[in-house]
Amino acid sequence: MDFIIFIVAMSALIYGADFIIKESERIALHFNISHFVIGATLIAFGTSLPEMAASMVAASHGKTDMSVANVVGSVTFNITLVLGVVFFIAKKMMPERDLFALDSAWIIVPLVTFYIMIQDGVISAFDGVLFLLMMGSYLYFLFSSSKEDIEGELDEDLAKEPFAWNKTALLLGVGFILTIGGANFVVESASSIARGFGVSEWIIGLFLIALGTSLPELVVSLVAVKKGNAEMSIGNIIGSNVANFSMVLGASSLIAPLKIDLEATSFDLFIMGGASVTLLFILVNKLYNKSGAIFLLTILALFLAHSL
């Protein structure tokens, strides 16, 4: 029964986040906010809403292991699974944007900051504030970037639809209810599954919750590939991972200090770092092809083989 509740709750969480993203964009378009602003805010926040909801609820329930594991797992899956699949199936990727020069710092800085913060075994509220300030810096960076780099992320069909406040307010309300309610049931059912199988909440957060909350990134990236815009997924993943570190961990740590057992989780933390460095290697060598995919999917296989 817990598995059924988990699947239903995860679906509600993801669909709720999708409602919030769509209606937020609809409001911004109605008020003639620039496409750049819409794209920047939605890329940074939108696909990380499921992770944020799940981690904050876990923290409020005292399951701080699950909060951190969700982020570690999501970052790892975003790079190895999502980009691995994208690079494998994309026919040709030639980004005009110099991804290494412009975006590599946003792969490494949040990661290194995270590693420094956890050396005492806890991410405190003070650390959380620093993370949230980092999110502000990232948004400033996005606002300073080229408008053309982000415009293509938008749902142009949505811009053509008529705007109605009643419908938008209703769907926003449904979205928040599904997201928050889904997150509560995800955490509780995942905890029950963990207890039933005698596995730690860290493992449940690392795989069941993290993989589930990474589905929006996977879906968005696959749609981009289908439309011939596979290179957009790289920027989406970088932005999503920045949001996972800064916004998700930052907000969760303000609810309760996030404790982490460095010895027990060392391999998972190492794999996350290895995946990030591999992504840097791919960017600098422009391996946006099956070679890059093999690197990332190999890391994913090692991650799964060791942790499951």
Residue frames relative to the residue before (quaternion, step in Angstrom):
aa qw qx qy qz dx dy dz
M 1.0000 0.0000 0.0000 0.0000 0.00 0.00 0.00
D 0.6285 0.5486 -0.3352 0.4377 3.58 1.01 -0.81
F 0.6253 0.5385 -0.3402 0.4508 3.59 1.06 -0.74
I 0.6481 0.5129 -0.3146 0.4668 3.58 0.99 -0.85
I 0.6435 0.5115 -0.3141 0.4750 3.57 0.96 -0.90
F 0.6451 0.5328 -0.3202 0.4444 3.58 0.95 -0.88
I 0.6804 0.4910 -0.2916 0.4594 3.60 0.85 -0.97
V 0.6624 0.4949 -0.3013 0.4749 3.59 0.94 -0.92
A 0.6725 0.4989 -0.2951 0.4601 3.58 0.92 -0.92
M 0.6427 0.5126 -0.3256 0.4670 3.60 1.00 -0.78
S 0.6294 0.5243 -0.3285 0.4702 3.58 1.04 -0.76
A 0.6498 0.5119 -0.3092 0.4691 3.57 0.98 -0.87
L 0.6310 0.5476 -0.3184 0.4480 3.56 1.00 -0.86
I 0.7106 0.4572 -0.2562 0.4695 3.57 0.84 -1.00
Y 0.6678 0.4842 -0.3065 0.4751 3.60 0.93 -0.86
G 0.6239 0.5430 -0.3366 0.4502 3.58 1.06 -0.72
A 0.6465 0.5087 -0.3115 0.4757 3.55 0.98 -0.87
D 0.6339 0.5359 -0.3272 0.4517 3.58 1.02 -0.79
F 0.6232 0.5302 -0.3343 0.4678 3.60 1.01 -0.80
I 0.6696 0.5064 -0.3028 0.4510 3.58 0.90 -0.96
I 0.6490 0.5200 -0.3151 0.4572 3.58 0.95 -0.89
K 0.6862 0.4990 -0.2873 0.4445 3.58 0.80 -1.04
E 0.7240 0.4447 -0.2647 0.4561 3.58 0.81 -0.98
S 0.5912 0.5466 -0.3671 0.4658 3.60 1.13 -0.56
E 0.6513 0.4985 -0.3098 0.4810 3.56 1.00 -0.81
R 0.6282 0.5453 -0.3338 0.4433 3.56 1.01 -0.82
I 0.6537 0.5071 -0.3081 0.4696 3.60 0.98 -0.88
A 0.6606 0.5150 -0.3099 0.4499 3.57 0.91 -0.93
L 0.6550 0.5043 -0.3076 0.4711 3.57 0.98 -0.83
H 0.6294 0.5488 -0.3302 0.4402 3.58 1.03 -0.82
F 0.7427 0.3838 -0.2136 0.5054 3.58 1.00 -0.82
N 0.4905 -0.7171 0.3929 0.3013 3.54 1.31 0.44
I 0.2554 0.7331 -0.5692 0.2707 3.54 1.00 0.88
S 0.5780 -0.6365 0.3756 0.3460 3.56 -0.92 0.90
H 0.6113 -0.5560 0.4256 0.3688 3.53 -1.21 0.60
F 0.6072 0.5654 -0.3619 0.4252 3.56 1.04 -0.69
V 0.6697 0.4956 -0.2998 0.4647 3.57 0.86 -0.98
I 0.6381 0.5211 -0.3314 0.4598 3.59 0.93 -0.85
G 0.6937 0.4909 -0.2838 0.4442 3.53 0.79 -1.04
A 0.6634 0.5227 -0.3140 0.4336 3.56 0.89 -0.95
T 0.7148 0.4475 -0.2742 0.4622 3.57 0.79 -0.94
L 0.6799 0.4880 -0.3064 0.4536 3.60 0.93 -0.81
I 0.6329 0.5136 -0.3455 0.4650 3.59 0.97 -0.74
A 0.6966 0.4866 -0.2818 0.4455 3.57 0.91 -0.91
F 0.8080 0.3087 -0.1334 0.4838 3.57 0.89 -0.94
G 0.6250 0.6418 -0.3400 0.2862 3.53 0.88 -1.02
T 0.7846 0.3501 -0.2083 0.4674 3.56 0.50 -1.14
S 0.6421 0.5136 -0.3373 0.4584 3.61 1.25 -0.09
L 0.4014 0.7354 -0.4661 0.2843 3.59 1.26 0.01
P 0.6545 0.5002 -0.3507 0.4455 3.66 0.84 -0.75
E 0.6494 0.5106 -0.3184 0.4649 3.60 0.96 -0.87
M 0.6606 0.5210 -0.3075 0.4446 3.56 0.95 -0.92
A 0.6653 0.5022 -0.3079 0.4587 3.57 0.89 -0.93
A 0.6818 0.4942 -0.2944 0.4519 3.59 0.85 -0.96
S 0.6923 0.4807 -0.2879 0.4547 3.61 0.88 -0.91
M 0.6615 0.4992 -0.3181 0.4604 3.60 0.95 -0.78
V 0.6408 0.5012 -0.3260 0.4816 3.58 1.00 -0.77
A 0.6381 0.5244 -0.3285 0.4582 3.59 0.96 -0.85
A 0.6522 0.5087 -0.3120 0.4674 3.59 0.98 -0.84
S 0.6678 0.5016 -0.3067 0.4564 3.59 0.96 -0.84
H 0.6831 0.4477 -0.2738 0.5079 3.60 1.22 -0.47
G 0.5531 -0.6390 0.3778 0.3781 3.58 1.27 0.13
K 0.5458 0.6002 -0.3988 0.4277 3.60 1.27 0.23
T 0.0067 0.8631 -0.5046 0.0194 3.56 0.69 1.12
D 0.5353 0.6034 -0.4057 0.4299 3.61 1.17 -0.46
M 0.6662 0.5142 -0.2873 0.4574 3.53 0.97 -0.94
S 0.6148 0.5608 -0.3436 0.4352 3.59 1.04 -0.76
V 0.7095 0.4437 -0.2578 0.4829 3.56 0.84 -1.02
A 0.6410 0.5373 -0.3253 0.4411 3.59 0.95 -0.87
N 0.6051 0.5648 -0.3507 0.4380 3.58 1.05 -0.74
V 0.6834 0.4742 -0.2826 0.4778 3.59 0.95 -0.89
V 0.6495 0.5146 -0.3198 0.4595 3.60 0.89 -0.93
G 0.6861 0.4792 -0.2801 0.4704 3.57 0.91 -0.93
S 0.6593 0.5210 -0.3155 0.4410 3.59 0.94 -0.86
V 0.6447 0.5108 -0.3193 0.4706 3.59 0.95 -0.87
T 0.6693 0.5021 -0.2964 0.4605 3.57 0.94 -0.91
F 0.6844 0.4721 -0.2864 0.4761 3.60 0.89 -0.89
N 0.6119 0.5602 -0.3584 0.4281 3.59 0.99 -0.77
I 0.7191 0.4337 -0.2532 0.4803 3.57 0.91 -0.92
T 0.7751 0.3972 -0.2192 0.4398 3.57 0.61 -1.12
L 0.7405 0.4023 -0.2322 0.4857 3.59 0.83 -0.97
V 0.7304 0.4438 -0.2621 0.4482 3.58 0.61 -1.15
L 0.7353 0.3910 -0.2465 0.4957 3.60 0.69 -1.03
G 0.5802 0.5737 -0.3770 0.4383 3.59 1.10 -0.58
V 0.6737 0.4749 -0.2838 0.4899 3.57 0.95 -0.91
V 0.6428 0.5339 -0.3241 0.4434 3.59 0.94 -0.89
F 0.6919 0.4693 -0.2879 0.4670 3.59 0.81 -0.98
F 0.6514 0.5377 -0.3212 0.4281 3.57 1.05 -0.72
I 0.7856 0.3496 -0.1852 0.4757 3.59 0.87 -0.88
A 0.5566 0.6070 -0.4055 0.3966 3.62 1.19 -0.36
K 0.4381 -0.7189 0.4775 0.2514 3.56 -0.85 0.97
K 0.7947 -0.1155 0.1112 0.5854 3.59 0.88 -0.90
M 0.0324 -0.7968 0.6033 -0.0133 3.55 -0.86 0.99
M 0.1127 0.7778 -0.6085 0.1096 3.57 -0.68 1.13
P 0.1280 -0.8337 0.5329 0.0675 3.61 0.35 1.20
E 0.4206 -0.6869 0.5317 0.2617 3.56 -1.01 0.83
R 0.6402 0.5205 -0.3115 0.4714 3.57 1.12 -0.68
D 0.3861 -0.6909 0.5579 0.2495 3.58 -1.01 0.83
L 0.2273 -0.8382 0.4825 0.1142 3.55 0.17 1.32
F 0.6530 0.5115 -0.3321 0.4491 3.59 0.96 -0.77
A 0.6959 0.4850 -0.2857 0.4460 3.57 0.82 -0.97
L 0.7698 0.3952 -0.1986 0.4601 3.57 0.90 -0.94
D 0.8292 0.3045 -0.1050 0.4568 3.58 0.92 -0.88
S 0.4835 0.7032 -0.4359 0.2858 3.61 1.18 -0.29
A 0.6056 0.5700 -0.3626 0.4206 3.59 1.05 -0.70
W 0.6874 0.4854 -0.2835 0.4600 3.58 1.09 -0.72
I 0.5614 0.5265 -0.4002 0.4974 3.56 1.31 0.14
I 0.7654 0.4137 -0.1888 0.4554 3.55 0.88 -1.02
V 0.6698 0.5396 -0.3292 0.3896 3.62 0.76 -0.98
P 0.6796 0.4578 -0.3241 0.4728 3.68 0.77 -0.82
L 0.6356 0.5398 -0.3274 0.4444 3.58 1.04 -0.80
V 0.6836 0.4727 -0.2849 0.4776 3.59 0.84 -0.98
T 0.6248 0.5372 -0.3341 0.4575 3.59 1.00 -0.80
F 0.6390 0.5255 -0.3105 0.4682 3.56 1.01 -0.86
Y 0.6667 0.5052 -0.3028 0.4567 3.60 0.88 -0.94
I 0.6490 0.5064 -0.3192 0.4695 3.59 1.00 -0.78
M 0.6800 0.5203 -0.2958 0.4236 3.57 0.89 -0.93
I 0.7288 0.4513 -0.2540 0.4480 3.60 1.00 -0.75
Q 0.4125 0.7353 -0.4653 0.2696 3.61 1.22 0.04
D 0.6975 0.4134 -0.2756 0.5163 3.59 1.18 -0.46
G 0.5787 -0.6396 0.3503 0.3651 3.58 1.29 0.23
V 0.7665 0.2671 -0.1780 0.5563 3.58 1.21 0.20
I 0.2459 -0.7070 0.6385 0.1791 3.55 -1.20 0.66
S 0.2149 -0.8262 0.5146 0.0804 3.55 -0.29 1.31
A 0.6948 -0.4385 0.3543 0.4466 3.54 -1.34 0.06
F 0.6163 0.5391 -0.3455 0.4584 3.59 1.05 -0.73
D 0.6319 0.5146 -0.3200 0.4831 3.57 1.01 -0.85
G 0.6407 0.5482 -0.3169 0.4341 3.54 1.01 -0.85
V 0.6305 0.5244 -0.3282 0.4689 3.57 1.01 -0.79
L 0.6409 0.5174 -0.3198 0.4683 3.58 1.00 -0.83
F 0.6307 0.5302 -0.3271 0.4627 3.57 1.03 -0.79
L 0.6693 0.4977 -0.3006 0.4625 3.58 0.93 -0.90
L 0.6122 0.5274 -0.3439 0.4784 3.58 1.11 -0.64
M 0.6065 0.5435 -0.3430 0.4681 3.56 1.12 -0.68
M 0.6210 0.5315 -0.3409 0.4644 3.57 1.03 -0.76
G 0.6324 0.5250 -0.3266 0.4666 3.57 1.04 -0.76
S 0.6381 0.5222 -0.3195 0.4669 3.57 1.03 -0.79
Y 0.6491 0.5163 -0.3183 0.4591 3.56 1.01 -0.81
L 0.6405 0.5123 -0.3260 0.4702 3.58 0.99 -0.78
Y 0.6243 0.5258 -0.3366 0.4696 3.58 1.03 -0.76
F 0.6264 0.5314 -0.3231 0.4700 3.56 1.04 -0.83
L 0.6589 0.5071 -0.3126 0.4592 3.58 0.92 -0.89
F 0.6709 0.4981 -0.3011 0.4595 3.57 0.95 -0.87
S 0.6801 0.4766 -0.2790 0.4822 3.57 1.20 -0.52
S 0.5745 0.6075 -0.3730 0.4023 3.57 1.27 -0.28
S 0.6967 -0.4664 0.3488 0.4188 3.50 -1.34 0.17
K 0.5072 -0.6657 0.4634 0.2913 3.57 -0.88 0.95
E 0.6519 0.5528 -0.3212 0.4077 3.56 0.97 -0.86
D 0.5983 0.5930 -0.3650 0.3965 3.59 1.10 -0.60
I 0.7756 0.3722 -0.1748 0.4789 3.56 1.08 -0.68
E 0.5295 0.6655 -0.4142 0.3242 3.59 1.08 -0.55
G 0.6589 0.5580 -0.3124 0.3960 3.55 0.96 -0.83
E 0.5774 0.6094 -0.3785 0.3898 3.59 1.22 -0.28
L 0.6101 0.6330 -0.3347 0.3392 3.54 1.19 -0.53
D 0.4647 -0.6432 0.5365 0.2871 3.50 -1.29 0.51
E 0.2402 -0.8165 0.5091 0.1285 3.58 -0.02 1.31
D 0.5923 0.5709 -0.3694 0.4322 3.61 1.09 -0.61
L 0.6217 0.5537 -0.3348 0.4413 3.55 1.08 -0.78
A 0.6400 0.5518 -0.3264 0.4234 3.59 1.03 -0.80
K 0.6718 0.5069 -0.2904 0.4554 3.58 1.16 -0.55
E 0.5819 0.6048 -0.3770 0.3918 3.60 1.18 -0.37
P 0.5294 -0.6238 0.4608 0.3440 3.64 -1.06 0.66
F 0.3756 -0.7360 0.5240 0.2065 3.56 -1.08 0.79
A 0.0288 0.7794 -0.6244 0.0422 3.56 -0.96 0.93
W 0.4459 -0.7265 0.4579 0.2524 3.56 -0.59 1.19
N 0.6423 0.5459 -0.3384 0.4182 3.60 0.90 -0.89
K 0.6789 0.4847 -0.2842 0.4726 3.56 0.89 -0.96
T 0.6680 0.5099 -0.3035 0.4491 3.58 0.91 -0.94
A 0.6615 0.5028 -0.3064 0.4645 3.60 0.92 -0.92
L 0.6478 0.5221 -0.3159 0.4560 3.57 0.98 -0.86
L 0.6986 0.4672 -0.2768 0.4658 3.60 0.85 -0.97
L 0.6059 0.5351 -0.3540 0.4703 3.59 1.10 -0.64
G 0.6533 0.5147 -0.3058 0.4634 3.56 0.97 -0.91
V 0.6467 0.5037 -0.3091 0.4821 3.56 0.98 -0.88
G 0.6431 0.5419 -0.3220 0.4348 3.56 0.97 -0.85
F 0.6843 0.4728 -0.2903 0.4732 3.59 0.90 -0.92
I 0.6329 0.5241 -0.3357 0.4605 3.59 1.00 -0.76
L 0.6763 0.4875 -0.2931 0.4681 3.59 0.88 -0.93
T 0.6732 0.5091 -0.3030 0.4424 3.58 0.92 -0.90
I 0.7195 0.4331 -0.2548 0.4793 3.58 0.77 -1.03
G 0.6718 0.4858 -0.2984 0.4729 3.57 0.92 -0.89
G 0.6438 0.5245 -0.3153 0.4595 3.56 0.98 -0.86
A 0.6450 0.5282 -0.3214 0.4491 3.57 0.97 -0.86
N 0.6338 0.5332 -0.3293 0.4533 3.59 0.98 -0.82
F 0.7104 0.4482 -0.2632 0.4746 3.57 0.84 -0.96
V 0.5873 0.5638 -0.3682 0.4490 3.60 1.10 -0.63
V 0.6895 0.4843 -0.2824 0.4586 3.57 0.83 -1.01
E 0.6949 0.4793 -0.2880 0.4521 3.59 0.84 -0.95
S 0.6809 0.4705 -0.2993 0.4749 3.61 0.91 -0.86
A 0.6287 0.5280 -0.3370 0.4608 3.59 1.05 -0.74
S 0.6352 0.5228 -0.3269 0.4651 3.58 1.02 -0.76
S 0.6479 0.5108 -0.3148 0.4693 3.59 0.99 -0.83
I 0.6316 0.5210 -0.3271 0.4717 3.58 1.01 -0.80
A 0.6440 0.5304 -0.3183 0.4501 3.57 0.96 -0.88
R 0.6717 0.4873 -0.2985 0.4714 3.56 0.92 -0.92
G 0.6556 0.5395 -0.3123 0.4261 3.59 0.97 -0.86
F 0.7566 0.3544 -0.1931 0.5145 3.58 1.04 -0.77
G 0.4647 -0.7101 0.4256 0.3140 3.55 1.28 0.01
V 0.5157 0.6105 -0.4445 0.4047 3.58 1.13 0.55
S 0.6006 -0.6038 0.3964 0.3428 3.54 -1.23 0.49
E 0.5949 -0.5572 0.4391 0.3780 3.53 -1.26 0.41
W 0.5436 0.6060 -0.3943 0.4263 3.59 1.21 -0.46
I 0.6823 0.4844 -0.2877 0.4658 3.60 0.87 -0.98
I 0.6391 0.5161 -0.3287 0.4659 3.59 0.98 -0.80
G 0.6742 0.4825 -0.2959 0.4745 3.58 0.92 -0.87
L 0.6532 0.5476 -0.3033 0.4261 3.54 1.05 -0.87
F 0.8033 0.2819 -0.1330 0.5076 3.57 0.96 -0.81
L 0.7451 0.4125 -0.2638 0.4528 3.61 0.42 -1.15
I 0.7485 0.3930 -0.2316 0.4813 3.58 0.69 -1.07
A 0.6722 0.5099 -0.3101 0.4381 3.59 0.85 -0.93
L 0.6646 0.4917 -0.3116 0.4685 3.58 0.91 -0.87
G 0.6592 0.5196 -0.3076 0.4482 3.57 0.97 -0.85
T 0.7208 0.4333 -0.2588 0.4752 3.58 0.89 -0.90
S 0.6012 0.5343 -0.3657 0.4684 3.60 1.26 -0.09
L 0.4401 0.7218 -0.4432 0.2981 3.60 1.24 -0.13
P 0.6282 0.5273 -0.3763 0.4309 3.68 0.89 -0.70
E 0.6462 0.5103 -0.3246 0.4654 3.60 0.96 -0.83
L 0.6486 0.5198 -0.3178 0.4562 3.57 0.97 -0.84
V 0.6693 0.4988 -0.3021 0.4604 3.59 0.89 -0.94
V 0.6547 0.5132 -0.3129 0.4584 3.59 0.89 -0.95
S 0.6755 0.5029 -0.2940 0.4520 3.58 0.93 -0.90
L 0.6579 0.5019 -0.3123 0.4666 3.59 0.97 -0.81
V 0.6262 0.5188 -0.3325 0.4777 3.58 1.07 -0.72
A 0.6302 0.5329 -0.3276 0.4600 3.58 1.03 -0.80
V 0.6334 0.5222 -0.3261 0.4688 3.58 1.01 -0.83
K 0.6544 0.5281 -0.3096 0.4439 3.56 0.92 -0.93
K 0.7164 0.4308 -0.2419 0.4925 3.59 1.07 -0.74
G 0.5469 -0.6394 0.3872 0.3769 3.57 1.29 0.08
N 0.6109 0.5429 -0.3455 0.4612 3.59 1.26 0.37
A 0.0966 0.8583 -0.5002 0.0615 3.55 1.01 0.82
E 0.6133 0.5776 -0.3656 0.3957 3.61 1.04 -0.67
M 0.5549 0.6167 -0.3934 0.3963 3.60 1.18 -0.46
S 0.6083 0.5921 -0.3525 0.3939 3.55 1.08 -0.71
I 0.5864 0.5723 -0.3817 0.4277 3.61 1.10 -0.57
G 0.6770 0.4756 -0.2899 0.4811 3.56 0.88 -0.92
N 0.6229 0.5444 -0.3403 0.4470 3.57 1.03 -0.75
I 0.6793 0.4881 -0.2946 0.4621 3.58 0.91 -0.91
I 0.6291 0.5185 -0.3414 0.4679 3.60 0.97 -0.80
G 0.6811 0.4880 -0.2884 0.4634 3.58 0.89 -0.93
S 0.6473 0.5201 -0.3159 0.4591 3.56 0.98 -0.83
N 0.6717 0.4928 -0.3052 0.4613 3.58 0.96 -0.82
V 0.5953 0.5332 -0.3617 0.4801 3.60 1.08 -0.65
A 0.6692 0.4957 -0.2964 0.4675 3.57 0.93 -0.91
N 0.6196 0.5478 -0.3468 0.4424 3.60 1.03 -0.74
F 0.6899 0.4625 -0.2806 0.4811 3.58 0.88 -0.93
S 0.7930 0.3790 -0.1917 0.4368 3.54 0.59 -1.18
M 0.7615 0.3878 -0.2130 0.4736 3.57 0.69 -1.08
V 0.7053 0.4679 -0.2802 0.4529 3.60 0.79 -1.01
L 0.7134 0.4143 -0.2589 0.5024 3.60 0.76 -1.01
G 0.6270 0.5546 -0.3438 0.4255 3.59 0.99 -0.78
A 0.7032 0.4516 -0.2688 0.4788 3.58 0.82 -1.00
S 0.6556 0.5230 -0.3188 0.4416 3.60 0.95 -0.83
S 0.6748 0.5046 -0.3029 0.4452 3.60 0.96 -0.82
L 0.5952 0.5476 -0.3715 0.4559 3.59 1.20 -0.34
I 0.6238 0.5203 -0.3307 0.4805 3.59 1.24 -0.42
A 0.7659 -0.1542 0.1347 0.6095 3.58 0.97 -0.91
P 0.5608 -0.5865 0.4452 0.3787 3.62 -1.06 0.64
L 0.3055 -0.7716 0.5355 0.1567 3.58 -0.85 0.98
K 0.1699 -0.8116 0.5553 0.0643 3.55 -0.40 1.26
I 0.0374 -0.7957 0.6045 -0.0088 3.55 -1.12 0.75
D 0.3302 -0.7286 0.5732 0.1777 3.56 -0.95 0.98
L 0.3066 -0.8065 0.4766 0.1688 3.57 -0.13 1.29
E 0.6584 0.5174 -0.3212 0.4423 3.58 0.97 -0.76
A 0.7085 0.4680 -0.2663 0.4561 3.58 0.89 -0.94
T 0.7625 0.3697 -0.1860 0.4973 3.57 1.11 -0.64
S 0.3281 0.8022 -0.4628 0.1860 3.59 1.27 0.09
F 0.6621 0.5088 -0.3270 0.4425 3.61 0.91 -0.84
D 0.6576 0.5109 -0.3129 0.4568 3.59 0.92 -0.88
L 0.6523 0.5004 -0.3090 0.4780 3.57 1.03 -0.80
F 0.6296 0.5315 -0.3232 0.4655 3.58 1.08 -0.76
I 0.6563 0.5093 -0.3093 0.4629 3.59 0.94 -0.89
M 0.6288 0.5285 -0.3397 0.4582 3.59 0.97 -0.80
G 0.6658 0.4891 -0.2942 0.4806 3.58 0.97 -0.87
G 0.6459 0.5274 -0.3143 0.4537 3.57 1.01 -0.84
A 0.6394 0.5197 -0.3209 0.4670 3.57 1.01 -0.79
S 0.6561 0.5145 -0.3092 0.4573 3.59 0.98 -0.84
V 0.6577 0.4936 -0.3070 0.4791 3.60 0.95 -0.86
T 0.6285 0.5312 -0.3307 0.4620 3.59 1.03 -0.77
L 0.6291 0.5219 -0.3330 0.4700 3.57 1.02 -0.76
L 0.6190 0.5288 -0.3384 0.4719 3.59 1.03 -0.74
F 0.6364 0.5310 -0.3119 0.4646 3.58 0.98 -0.91
I 0.6567 0.5065 -0.3039 0.4689 3.58 0.98 -0.85
L 0.6620 0.5115 -0.3112 0.4509 3.59 0.96 -0.84
V 0.6987 0.4791 -0.2904 0.4449 3.59 0.83 -0.94
N 0.7440 0.3666 -0.2092 0.5180 3.58 1.14 -0.65
K 0.3710 -0.7659 0.4512 0.2687 3.57 1.37 0.07
L 0.2736 0.7745 -0.5153 0.2444 3.57 0.92 0.98
Y 0.1764 0.8029 -0.5435 0.1700 3.55 0.72 1.10
N 0.5396 0.5983 -0.3841 0.4510 3.55 0.75 1.08
K 0.7730 -0.3463 0.2430 0.4728 3.57 -1.26 -0.27
S 0.5722 0.5751 -0.3895 0.4361 3.61 1.13 -0.47
G 0.6679 0.4792 -0.2900 0.4901 3.56 0.92 -0.91
A 0.6221 0.5503 -0.3329 0.4464 3.57 1.04 -0.79
I 0.6495 0.5265 -0.3195 0.4458 3.59 0.93 -0.88
F 0.6157 0.5416 -0.3413 0.4594 3.59 1.00 -0.82
L 0.7264 0.4568 -0.2486 0.4493 3.57 0.75 -1.09
L 0.6840 0.4801 -0.2947 0.4636 3.59 0.91 -0.86
T 0.5839 0.5549 -0.3688 0.4639 3.61 1.18 -0.50
I 0.6443 0.5049 -0.3134 0.4815 3.57 1.00 -0.85
L 0.6276 0.5329 -0.3278 0.4634 3.58 1.03 -0.80
A 0.6508 0.5164 -0.3144 0.4592 3.60 0.95 -0.87
L 0.6475 0.5033 -0.3146 0.4780 3.61 0.98 -0.82
F 0.6269 0.5490 -0.3175 0.4525 3.56 1.02 -0.85
L 0.7035 0.4594 -0.2606 0.4755 3.56 0.85 -1.01
A 0.6601 0.5299 -0.3100 0.4328 3.59 0.92 -0.90
H 0.7168 0.4535 -0.2650 0.4587 3.57 0.94 -0.84
S 0.7697 0.4273 -0.2006 0.4299 3.56 0.92 -0.94
L 0.6902 0.4698 -0.2978 0.4628 3.60 1.11 -0.50
